[in-house]
Amino acid sequence: MFFLNGGLDPLFPADGVRVAHDKLRAVWRSRRAEERLRLKTWPDLGHVCTAPQQDEVLAWLDSVL
């Protein structure tokens, strides 16, 4: 699972995303799969999906599929 977050996103505030990620990380860790869970935050972006973000997602997908 790959969480993407804009630090200025009003729909998914960064603090809430971190809390959700931390909870899921505990589950992934219990299944010995923590390295398969990723969070990337772009501090200066809002609720968008830019070309660099899309490139990052595609690279991640290439690495896990």
N, CA, C and O atoms as a Tripos MOL2 file, in Angstrom:
@<TRIPOS>MOLECULE
protein
  260   259    65     0     0
PROTEIN
NO_CHARGES

@<TRIPOS>ATOM
      1 N           0.8450   -1.1580    0.0000 N.3       1 MET1
      2 CA          0.0000    0.0000    0.0000 C.3       1 MET1
      3 C           0.9000    1.2340    0.0000 C.2       1 MET1
      4 O           1.8960    1.2890    0.7210 O.2       1 MET1
      5 N           0.5430    2.2020   -0.8020 N.am      2 PHE2
      6 CA          1.3170    3.4320   -0.9300 C.3       2 PHE2
      7 C           0.3910    4.6050   -0.6420 C.2       2 PHE2
      8 O          -0.5370    4.8750   -1.4050 O.2       2 PHE2
      9 N           0.6470    5.2960    0.4550 N.am      3 PHE3
     10 CA         -0.0870    6.5030    0.8100 C.3       3 PHE3
     11 C           0.6110    7.7000    0.1820 C.2       3 PHE3
     12 O           1.8180    7.8730    0.3530 O.2       3 PHE3
     13 N          -0.1280    8.5190   -0.5360 N.am      4 LEU4
     14 CA          0.3730    9.7940   -1.0440 C.3       4 LEU4
     15 C          -0.3770   10.8910   -0.3200 C.2       4 LEU4
     16 O          -1.5850   10.7850   -0.1050 O.2       4 LEU4
     17 N           0.3300   11.9450    0.0580 N.am      5 ASN5
     18 CA         -0.3440   13.0150    0.7790 C.3       5 ASN5
     19 C           0.2820   14.3460    0.4620 C.2       5 ASN5
     20 O           1.5050   14.4890    0.4520 O.2       5 ASN5
     21 N          -0.5740   15.3310    0.2000 N.am      6 GLY6
     22 CA         -0.1320   16.7150    0.1160 C.3       6 GLY6
     23 C          -0.2360   17.3210    1.5020 C.2       6 GLY6
     24 O          -1.2950   17.2630    2.1270 O.2       6 GLY6
     25 N           0.8270   17.8900    1.9800 N.am      7 GLY7
     26 CA          0.8450   18.4440    3.3320 C.3       7 GLY7
     27 C          -0.1890   19.5270    3.5650 C.2       7 GLY7
     28 O          -0.5400   19.8110    4.7100 O.2       7 GLY7
     29 N          -0.6820   20.1360    2.4930 N.am      8 LEU8
     30 CA         -1.6860   21.2030    2.5970 C.3       8 LEU8
     31 C          -3.0730   20.7240    2.1770 C.2       8 LEU8
     32 O          -3.9650   21.5420    1.9530 O.2       8 LEU8
     33 N          -3.2640   19.4250    2.0690 N.am      9 ASP9
     34 CA         -4.5340   18.8560    1.6230 C.3       9 ASP9
     35 C          -5.6110   19.0650    2.6890 C.2       9 ASP9
     36 O          -5.4890   18.5340    3.7940 O.2       9 ASP9
     37 N          -6.6660   19.8320    2.3750 N.am     10 PRO10
     38 CA         -7.7170   20.0660    3.3700 C.3      10 PRO10
     39 C          -8.6500   18.8580    3.5460 C.2      10 PRO10
     40 O          -9.3220   18.7450    4.5710 O.2      10 PRO10
     41 N          -8.6950   17.9570    2.5570 N.am     11 LEU11
     42 CA         -9.5720   16.7920    2.6600 C.3      11 LEU11
     43 C          -8.9510   15.6640    3.4680 C.2      11 LEU11
     44 O          -9.6500   14.9320    4.1680 O.2      11 LEU11
     45 N          -7.6380   15.5300    3.3670 N.am     12 PHE12
     46 CA         -6.8970   14.4970    4.0930 C.3      12 PHE12
     47 C          -5.7150   15.1630    4.7880 C.2      12 PHE12
     48 O          -4.5860   15.0850    4.3040 O.2      12 PHE12
     49 N          -5.9680   15.8230    5.9300 N.am     13 PRO13
     50 CA         -4.8910   16.5290    6.6350 C.3      13 PRO13
     51 C          -3.7210   15.6050    6.9730 C.2      13 PRO13
     52 O          -3.9140   14.4410    7.3210 O.2      13 PRO13
     53 N          -2.5180   16.1410    6.8640 N.am     14 ALA14
     54 CA         -1.2910   15.3640    7.0600 C.3      14 ALA14
     55 C          -1.2810   14.6320    8.4050 C.2      14 ALA14
     56 O          -0.8460   13.4820    8.4670 O.2      14 ALA14
     57 N          -1.7430   15.2630    9.4670 N.am     15 ASP15
     58 CA         -1.7320   14.5980   10.7770 C.3      15 ASP15
     59 C          -2.6280   13.3590   10.7740 C.2      15 ASP15
     60 O          -2.2610   12.3290   11.3400 O.2      15 ASP15
     61 N          -3.7930   13.4500   10.1450 N.am     16 GLY16
     62 CA         -4.7020   12.3030   10.0720 C.3      16 GLY16
     63 C          -4.1300   11.1770    9.2290 C.2      16 GLY16
     64 O          -4.2950   10.0020    9.5540 O.2      16 GLY16
     65 N          -3.4580   11.5390    8.1480 N.am     17 VAL17
     66 CA         -2.8360   10.5300    7.2900 C.3      17 VAL17
     67 C          -1.7410    9.8100    8.0550 C.2      17 VAL17
     68 O          -1.6070    8.5910    7.9480 O.2      17 VAL17
     69 N          -0.9500   10.5580    8.8310 N.am     18 ARG18
     70 CA          0.1070    9.9180    9.6190 C.3      18 ARG18
     71 C          -0.4700    8.9680   10.6730 C.2      18 ARG18
     72 O           0.0730    7.8860   10.8980 O.2      18 ARG18
     73 N          -1.5600    9.3670   11.3120 N.am     19 VAL19
     74 CA         -2.1940    8.4920   12.3030 C.3      19 VAL19
     75 C          -2.6800    7.2060   11.6370 C.2      19 VAL19
     76 O          -2.4610    6.1150   12.1640 O.2      19 VAL19
     77 N          -3.3390    7.3270   10.4810 N.am     20 ALA20
     78 CA         -3.8180    6.1470    9.7660 C.3      20 ALA20
     79 C          -2.6520    5.2610    9.3410 C.2      20 ALA20
     80 O          -2.7140    4.0380    9.4620 O.2      20 ALA20
     81 N          -1.5940    5.8840    8.8460 N.am     21 HIS21
     82 CA         -0.4170    5.1260    8.4090 C.3      21 HIS21
     83 C           0.2100    4.3900    9.5900 C.2      21 HIS21
     84 O           0.5890    3.2250    9.4630 O.2      21 HIS21
     85 N           0.3210    5.0480   10.7180 N.am     22 ASP22
     86 CA          0.8990    4.3990   11.9070 C.3      22 ASP22
     87 C           0.0740    3.1780   12.3320 C.2      22 ASP22
     88 O           0.6330    2.1470   12.7070 O.2      22 ASP22
     89 N          -1.2470    3.2980   12.2720 N.am     23 LYS23
     90 CA         -2.1030    2.1630   12.6370 C.3      23 LYS23
     91 C          -1.9160    1.0070   11.6570 C.2      23 LYS23
     92 O          -1.8010   -0.1500   12.0610 O.2      23 LYS23
     93 N          -1.8870    1.3310   10.3820 N.am     24 LEU24
     94 CA         -1.6940    0.2790    9.3860 C.3      24 LEU24
     95 C          -0.2890   -0.3190    9.4670 C.2      24 LEU24
     96 O          -0.1040   -1.5140    9.2360 O.2      24 LEU24
     97 N           0.6890    0.5110    9.7930 N.am     25 ARG25
     98 CA          2.0570   -0.0020    9.9150 C.3      25 ARG25
     99 C           2.1250   -1.0830   10.9920 C.2      25 ARG25
    100 O           2.8390   -2.0740   10.8330 O.2      25 ARG25
    101 N           1.3940   -0.8980   12.0760 N.am     26 ALA26
    102 CA          1.3760   -1.9170   13.1320 C.3      26 ALA26
    103 C           0.8050   -3.2330   12.6010 C.2      26 ALA26
    104 O           1.3020   -4.3070   12.9390 O.2      26 ALA26
    105 N          -0.2240   -3.1510   11.7830 N.am     27 VAL27
    106 CA         -0.8080   -4.3600   11.1940 C.3      27 VAL27
    107 C           0.1810   -4.9970   10.2190 C.2      27 VAL27
    108 O           0.4280   -6.2010   10.2790 O.2      27 VAL27
    109 N           0.7440   -4.1910    9.3270 N.am     28 TRP28
    110 CA          1.7030   -4.7290    8.3570 C.3      28 TRP28
    111 C           2.9010   -5.3620    9.0900 C.2      28 TRP28
    112 O           3.3820   -6.4290    8.7070 O.2      28 TRP28
    113 N           3.3710   -4.6850   10.1460 N.am     29 ARG29
    114 CA          4.5070   -5.2130   10.9160 C.3      29 ARG29
    115 C           4.1460   -6.5690   11.5170 C.2      29 ARG29
    116 O           4.9690   -7.4840   11.5160 O.2      29 ARG29
    117 N           2.9240   -6.7070   12.0310 N.am     30 SER30
    118 CA          2.5130   -7.9790   12.6410 C.3      30 SER30
    119 C           2.4950   -9.1150   11.6210 C.2      30 SER30
    120 O           2.5660  -10.2870   11.9890 O.2      30 SER30
    121 N           2.4010   -8.7660   10.3530 N.am     31 ARG31
    122 CA          2.3950   -9.7560    9.2740 C.3      31 ARG31
    123 C           3.7530   -9.8470    8.5900 C.2      31 ARG31
    124 O           3.8910  -10.4830    7.5450 O.2      31 ARG31
    125 N           4.7630   -9.2020    9.1950 N.am     32 ARG32
    126 CA          6.1330   -9.1690    8.6600 C.3      32 ARG32
    127 C           6.1740   -8.6180    7.2300 C.2      32 ARG32
    128 O           6.8780   -9.1390    6.3660 O.2      32 ARG32
    129 N           5.4070   -7.5620    7.0090 N.am     33 ALA33
    130 CA          5.3280   -6.9690    5.6730 C.3      33 ALA33
    131 C           5.4500   -5.4450    5.7240 C.2      33 ALA33
    132 O           5.0100   -4.7480    4.8090 O.2      33 ALA33
    133 N           6.0440   -4.9410    6.7890 N.am     34 GLU34
    134 CA          6.1180   -3.4880    6.9770 C.3      34 GLU34
    135 C           6.7880   -2.7770    5.7970 C.2      34 GLU34
    136 O           6.4280   -1.6470    5.4670 O.2      34 GLU34
    137 N           7.7560   -3.4340    5.1680 N.am     35 GLU35
    138 CA          8.4670   -2.7900    4.0550 C.3      35 GLU35
    139 C           7.5710   -2.6110    2.8350 C.2      35 GLU35
    140 O           7.9380   -1.9050    1.8950 O.2      35 GLU35
    141 N           6.4050   -3.2410    2.8420 N.am     36 ARG36
    142 CA          5.4780   -3.1140    1.7070 C.3      36 ARG36
    143 C           4.4820   -1.9830    1.8950 C.2      36 ARG36
    144 O           3.6220   -1.7670    1.0410 O.2      36 ARG36
    145 N           4.5860   -1.2650    2.9930 N.am     37 LEU37
    146 CA          3.7150   -0.1210    3.2730 C.3      37 LEU37
    147 C           4.5460    1.1450    3.1720 C.2      37 LEU37
    148 O           5.6150    1.2380    3.7770 O.2      37 LEU37
    149 N           4.0700    2.1110    2.4190 N.am     38 ARG38
    150 CA          4.8630    3.3220    2.1870 C.3      38 ARG38
    151 C           3.9880    4.5610    2.3160 C.2      38 ARG38
    152 O           2.8170    4.5530    1.9340 O.2      38 ARG38
    153 N           4.5690    5.6180    2.8560 N.am     39 LEU39
    154 CA          3.9280    6.9330    2.9340 C.3      39 LEU39
    155 C           4.8760    7.9630    2.3470 C.2      39 LEU39
    156 O           6.0480    8.0220    2.7180 O.2      39 LEU39
    157 N           4.3710    8.7700    1.4360 N.am     40 LYS40
    158 CA          5.1600    9.8690    0.8730 C.3      40 LYS40
    159 C           4.3110   11.1270    0.9700 C.2      40 LYS40
    160 O           3.1720   11.1610    0.5040 O.2      40 LYS40
    161 N           4.8830   12.1650    1.5840 N.am     41 THR41
    162 CA          4.1900   13.4390    1.7400 C.3      41 THR41
    163 C           4.9270   14.5210    0.9760 C.2      41 THR41
    164 O           6.1520   14.6240    1.0420 O.2      41 THR41
    165 N           4.1780   15.3130    0.2610 N.am     42 TRP42
    166 CA          4.7060   16.4950   -0.4110 C.3      42 TRP42
    167 C           4.2030   17.6870    0.4020 C.2      42 TRP42
    168 O           3.0450   18.0770    0.2580 O.2      42 TRP42
    169 N           5.0410   18.2690    1.2450 N.am     43 PRO43
    170 CA          4.6080   19.2810    2.2140 C.3      43 PRO43
    171 C           3.9400   20.5120    1.6040 C.2      43 PRO43
    172 O           3.0670   21.1130    2.2310 O.2      43 PRO43
    173 N           4.3380   20.8900    0.3970 N.am     44 ASP44
    174 CA          3.8320   22.1420   -0.1850 C.3      44 ASP44
    175 C           2.6490   21.9550   -1.1220 C.2      44 ASP44
    176 O           2.2270   22.9110   -1.7720 O.2      44 ASP44
    177 N           2.1020   20.7360   -1.2070 N.am     45 LEU45
    178 CA          0.9960   20.4840   -2.1230 C.3      45 LEU45
    179 C          -0.3030   20.2610   -1.3710 C.2      45 LEU45
    180 O          -0.3110   19.8770   -0.2020 O.2      45 LEU45
    181 N          -1.3940   20.5090   -2.0680 N.am     46 GLY46
    182 CA         -2.7200   20.2540   -1.5170 C.3      46 GLY46
    183 C          -3.2610   18.9370   -2.0450 C.2      46 GLY46
    184 O          -2.5280   17.9540   -2.1540 O.2      46 GLY46
    185 N          -4.5600   18.9210   -2.3770 N.am     47 HIS47
    186 CA         -5.2420   17.7250   -2.8670 C.3      47 HIS47
    187 C          -5.0830   17.6670   -4.3830 C.2      47 HIS47
    188 O          -5.9960   18.0240   -5.1270 O.2      47 HIS47
    189 N          -3.9200   17.2140   -4.8290 N.am     48 VAL48
    190 CA         -3.5850   17.1610   -6.2490 C.3      48 VAL48
    191 C          -2.8490   15.8590   -6.5430 C.2      48 VAL48
    192 O          -2.4480   15.1300   -5.6350 O.2      48 VAL48
    193 N          -2.6830   15.5900   -7.8250 N.am     49 CYS49
    194 CA         -1.8550   14.4510   -8.2490 C.3      49 CYS49
    195 C          -1.0220   14.9340   -9.4270 C.2      49 CYS49
    196 O          -1.4550   14.8880  -10.5790 O.2      49 CYS49
    197 N           0.1750   15.3940   -9.1150 N.am     50 THR50
    198 CA          1.0480   15.9960  -10.1100 C.3      50 THR50
    199 C           1.8050   14.9280  -10.9050 C.2      50 THR50
    200 O           1.8180   13.7530  -10.5360 O.2      50 THR50
    201 N           2.4270   15.3550  -11.9890 N.am     51 ALA51
    202 CA          3.2260   14.4200  -12.8000 C.3      51 ALA51
    203 C           4.3410   13.7640  -11.9760 C.2      51 ALA51
    204 O           4.5320   12.5530  -12.0890 O.2      51 ALA51
    205 N           5.0890   14.5180  -11.1470 N.am     52 PRO52
    206 CA          6.1110   13.8470  -10.3230 C.3      52 PRO52
    207 C           5.5170   12.8170   -9.3570 C.2      52 PRO52
    208 O           6.1300   11.7770   -9.1140 O.2      52 PRO52
    209 N           4.3440   13.0920   -8.8090 N.am     53 GLN53
    210 CA          3.6940   12.1150   -7.9360 C.3      53 GLN53
    211 C           3.3130   10.8690   -8.7320 C.2      53 GLN53
    212 O           3.5140    9.7450   -8.2720 O.2      53 GLN53
    213 N           2.7650   11.0730   -9.9200 N.am     54 GLN54
    214 CA          2.3910    9.9470  -10.7670 C.3      54 GLN54
    215 C           3.6210    9.1150  -11.1310 C.2      54 GLN54
    216 O           3.5610    7.8850  -11.1420 O.2      54 GLN54
    217 N           4.7280    9.7840  -11.4260 N.am     55 ASP55
    218 CA          5.9690    9.0650  -11.7240 C.3      55 ASP55
    219 C           6.4010    8.2020  -10.5390 C.2      55 ASP55
    220 O           6.8410    7.0660  -10.7130 O.2      55 ASP55
    221 N           6.2690    8.7530   -9.3430 N.am     56 GLU56
    222 CA          6.6410    8.0080   -8.1370 C.3      56 GLU56
    223 C           5.7560    6.7740   -7.9620 C.2      56 GLU56
    224 O           6.2400    5.6960   -7.6150 O.2      56 GLU56
    225 N           4.4580    6.9440   -8.2040 N.am     57 VAL57
    226 CA          3.5260    5.8160   -8.0930 C.3      57 VAL57
    227 C           3.8680    4.7480   -9.1180 C.2      57 VAL57
    228 O           3.9010    3.5630   -8.7860 O.2      57 VAL57
    229 N           4.1230    5.1470  -10.3540 N.am     58 LEU58
    230 CA          4.4570    4.1800  -11.3970 C.3      58 LEU58
    231 C           5.7440    3.4270  -11.0730 C.2      58 LEU58
    232 O           5.8330    2.2190  -11.2950 O.2      58 LEU58
    233 N           6.7250    4.1310  -10.5540 N.am     59 ALA59
    234 CA          7.9890    3.4740  -10.1600 C.3      59 ALA59
    235 C           7.7370    2.4890   -9.0280 C.2      59 ALA59
    236 O           8.3050    1.3970   -9.0140 O.2      59 ALA59
    237 N           6.8910    2.8700   -8.0810 N.am     60 TRP60
    238 CA          6.5630    1.9720   -6.9670 C.3      60 TRP60
    239 C           5.8330    0.7380   -7.4890 C.2      60 TRP60
    240 O           6.1490   -0.3870   -7.1030 O.2      60 TRP60
    241 N           4.8550    0.9550   -8.3680 N.am     61 LEU61
    242 CA          4.1170   -0.1760   -8.9380 C.3      61 LEU61
    243 C           5.0650   -1.1270   -9.6780 C.2      61 LEU61
    244 O           4.9500   -2.3470   -9.5600 O.2      61 LEU61
    245 N           5.9900   -0.5590  -10.4330 N.am     62 ASP62
    246 CA          6.9820   -1.3920  -11.1340 C.3      62 ASP62
    247 C           7.7870   -2.2380  -10.1510 C.2      62 ASP62
    248 O           8.1740   -3.3640  -10.4660 O.2      62 ASP62
    249 N           8.0360   -1.7020   -8.9730 N.am     63 SER63
    250 CA          8.8640   -2.4170   -8.0040 C.3      63 SER63
    251 C           8.1090   -3.5230   -7.2610 C.2      63 SER63
    252 O           8.7270   -4.4480   -6.7330 O.2      63 SER63
    253 N           6.7750   -3.4310   -7.2170 N.am     64 VAL64
    254 CA          6.0160   -4.4040   -6.4310 C.3      64 VAL64
    255 C           5.1820   -5.3700   -7.2740 C.2      64 VAL64
    256 O           4.6910   -6.3790   -6.7690 O.2      64 VAL64
    257 N           5.0310   -5.0580   -8.5370 N.am     65 LEU65
    258 CA          4.2140   -5.9550   -9.3830 C.3      65 LEU65
    259 C           5.0860   -6.8530  -10.2430 C.2      65 LEU65
    260 O           4.5690   -7.6640  -11.0100 O.2      65 LEU65
@<TRIPOS>BOND
     1     1     2 1
     2     2     3 1
     3     3     4 2
     4     3     5 am
     5     5     6 1
     6     6     7 1
     7     7     8 2
     8     7     9 am
     9     9    10 1
    10    10    11 1
    11    11    12 2
    12    11    13 am
    13    13    14 1
    14    14    15 1
    15    15    16 2
    16    15    17 am
    17    17    18 1
    18    18    19 1
    19    19    20 2
    20    19    21 am
    21    21    22 1
    22    22    23 1
    23    23    24 2
    24    23    25 am
    25    25    26 1
    26    26    27 1
    27    27    28 2
    28    27    29 am
    29    29    30 1
    30    30    31 1
    31    31    32 2
    32    31    33 am
    33    33    34 1
    34    34    35 1
    35    35    36 2
    36    35    37 am
    37    37    38 1
    38    38    39 1
    39    39    40 2
    40    39    41 am
    41    41    42 1
    42    42    43 1
    43    43    44 2
    44    43    45 am
    45    45    46 1
    46    46    47 1
    47    47    48 2
    48    47    49 am
    49    49    50 1
    50    50    51 1
    51    51    52 2
    52    51    53 am
    53    53    54 1
    54    54    55 1
    55    55    56 2
    56    55    57 am
    57    57    58 1
    58    58    59 1
    59    59    60 2
    60    59    61 am
    61    61    62 1
    62    62    63 1
    63    63    64 2
    64    63    65 am
    65    65    66 1
    66    66    67 1
    67    67    68 2
    68    67    69 am
    69    69    70 1
    70    70    71 1
    71    71    72 2
    72    71    73 am
    73    73    74 1
    74    74    75 1
    75    75    76 2
    76    75    77 am
    77    77    78 1
    78    78    79 1
    79    79    80 2
    80    79    81 am
    81    81    82 1
    82    82    83 1
    83    83    84 2
    84    83    85 am
    85    85    86 1
    86    86    87 1
    87    87    88 2
    88    87    89 am
    89    89    90 1
    90    90    91 1
    91    91    92 2
    92    91    93 am
    93    93    94 1
    94    94    95 1
    95    95    96 2
    96    95    97 am
    97    97    98 1
    98    98    99 1
    99    99   100 2
   100    99   101 am
   101   101   102 1
   102   102   103 1
   103   103   104 2
   104   103   105 am
   105   105   106 1
   106   106   107 1
   107   107   108 2
   108   107   109 am
   109   109   110 1
   110   110   111 1
   111   111   112 2
   112   111   113 am
   113   113   114 1
   114   114   115 1
   115   115   116 2
   116   115   117 am
   117   117   118 1
   118   118   119 1
   119   119   120 2
   120   119   121 am
   121   121   122 1
   122   122   123 1
   123   123   124 2
   124   123   125 am
   125   125   126 1
   126   126   127 1
   127   127   128 2
   128   127   129 am
   129   129   130 1
   130   130   131 1
   131   131   132 2
   132   131   133 am
   133   133   134 1
   134   134   135 1
   135   135   136 2
   136   135   137 am
   137   137   138 1
   138   138   139 1
   139   139   140 2
   140   139   141 am
   141   141   142 1
   142   142   143 1
   143   143   144 2
   144   143   145 am
   145   145   146 1
   146   146   147 1
   147   147   148 2
   148   147   149 am
   149   149   150 1
   150   150   151 1
   151   151   152 2
   152   151   153 am
   153   153   154 1
   154   154   155 1
   155   155   156 2
   156   155   157 am
   157   157   158 1
   158   158   159 1
   159   159   160 2
   160   159   161 am
   161   161   162 1
   162   162   163 1
   163   163   164 2
   164   163   165 am
   165   165   166 1
   166   166   167 1
   167   167   168 2
   168   167   169 am
   169   169   170 1
   170   170   171 1
   171   171   172 2
   172   171   173 am
   173   173   174 1
   174   174   175 1
   175   175   176 2
   176   175   177 am
   177   177   178 1
   178   178   179 1
   179   179   180 2
   180   179   181 am
   181   181   182 1
   182   182   183 1
   183   183   184 2
   184   183   185 am
   185   185   186 1
   186   186   187 1
   187   187   188 2
   188   187   189 am
   189   189   190 1
   190   190   191 1
   191   191   192 2
   192   191   193 am
   193   193   194 1
   194   194   195 1
   195   195   196 2
   196   195   197 am
   197   197   198 1
   198   198   199 1
   199   199   200 2
   200   199   201 am
   201   201   202 1
   202   202   203 1
   203   203   204 2
   204   203   205 am
   205   205   206 1
   206   206   207 1
   207   207   208 2
   208   207   209 am
   209   209   210 1
   210   210   211 1
   211   211   212 2
   212   211   213 am
   213   213   214 1
   214   214   215 1
   215   215   216 2
   216   215   217 am
   217   217   218 1
   218   218   219 1
   219   219   220 2
   220   219   221 am
   221   221   222 1
   222   222   223 1
   223   223   224 2
   224   223   225 am
   225   225   226 1
   226   226   227 1
   227   227   228 2
   228   227   229 am
   229   229   230 1
   230   230   231 1
   231   231   232 2
   232   231   233 am
   233   233   234 1
   234   234   235 1
   235   235   236 2
   236   235   237 am
   237   237   238 1
   238   238   239 1
   239   239   240 2
   240   239   241 am
   241   241   242 1
   242   242   243 1
   243   243   244 2
   244   243   245 am
   245   245   246 1
   246   246   247 1
   247   247   248 2
   248   247   249 am
   249   249   250 1
   250   250   251 1
   251   251   252 2
   252   251   253 am
   253   253   254 1
   254   254   255 1
   255   255   256 2
   256   255   257 am
   257   257   258 1
   258   258   259 1
   259   259   260 2
@<TRIPOS>SUBSTRUCTURE
     1 MET1         2 RESIDUE 1 A MET
     2 PHE2         6 RESIDUE 1 A PHE
     3 PHE3        10 RESIDUE 1 A PHE
     4 LEU4        14 RESIDUE 1 A LEU
     5 ASN5        18 RESIDUE 1 A ASN
     6 GLY6        22 RESIDUE 1 A GLY
     7 GLY7        26 RESIDUE 1 A GLY
     8 LEU8        30 RESIDUE 1 A LEU
     9 ASP9        34 RESIDUE 1 A ASP
    10 PRO10       38 RESIDUE 1 A PRO
    11 LEU11       42 RESIDUE 1 A LEU
    12 PHE12       46 RESIDUE 1 A PHE
    13 PRO13       50 RESIDUE 1 A PRO
    14 ALA14       54 RESIDUE 1 A ALA
    15 ASP15       58 RESIDUE 1 A ASP
    16 GLY16       62 RESIDUE 1 A GLY
    17 VAL17       66 RESIDUE 1 A VAL
    18 ARG18       70 RESIDUE 1 A ARG
    19 VAL19       74 RESIDUE 1 A VAL
    20 ALA20       78 RESIDUE 1 A ALA
    21 HIS21       82 RESIDUE 1 A HIS
    22 ASP22       86 RESIDUE 1 A ASP
    23 LYS23       90 RESIDUE 1 A LYS
    24 LEU24       94 RESIDUE 1 A LEU
    25 ARG25       98 RESIDUE 1 A ARG
    26 ALA26      102 RESIDUE 1 A ALA
    27 VAL27      106 RESIDUE 1 A VAL
    28 TRP28      110 RESIDUE 1 A TRP
    29 ARG29      114 RESIDUE 1 A ARG
    30 SER30      118 RESIDUE 1 A SER
    31 ARG31      122 RESIDUE 1 A ARG
    32 ARG32      126 RESIDUE 1 A ARG
    33 ALA33      130 RESIDUE 1 A ALA
    34 GLU34      134 RESIDUE 1 A GLU
    35 GLU35      138 RESIDUE 1 A GLU
    36 ARG36      142 RESIDUE 1 A ARG
    37 LEU37      146 RESIDUE 1 A LEU
    38 ARG38      150 RESIDUE 1 A ARG
    39 LEU39      154 RESIDUE 1 A LEU
    40 LYS40      158 RESIDUE 1 A LYS
    41 THR41      162 RESIDUE 1 A THR
    42 TRP42      166 RESIDUE 1 A TRP
    43 PRO43      170 RESIDUE 1 A PRO
    44 ASP44      174 RESIDUE 1 A ASP
    45 LEU45      178 RESIDUE 1 A LEU
    46 GLY46      182 RESIDUE 1 A GLY
    47 HIS47      186 RESIDUE 1 A HIS
    48 VAL48      190 RESIDUE 1 A VAL
    49 CYS49      194 RESIDUE 1 A CYS
    50 THR50      198 RESIDUE 1 A THR
    51 ALA51      202 RESIDUE 1 A ALA
    52 PRO52      206 RESIDUE 1 A PRO
    53 GLN53      210 RESIDUE 1 A GLN
    54 GLN54      214 RESIDUE 1 A GLN
    55 ASP55      218 RESIDUE 1 A ASP
    56 GLU56      222 RESIDUE 1 A GLU
    57 VAL57      226 RESIDUE 1 A VAL
    58 LEU58      230 RESIDUE 1 A LEU
    59 ALA59      234 RESIDUE 1 A ALA
    60 TRP60      238 RESIDUE 1 A TRP
    61 LEU61      242 RESIDUE 1 A LEU
    62 ASP62      246 RESIDUE 1 A ASP
    63 SER63      250 RESIDUE 1 A SER
    64 VAL64      254 RESIDUE 1 A VAL
    65 LEU65      258 RESIDUE 1 A LEU
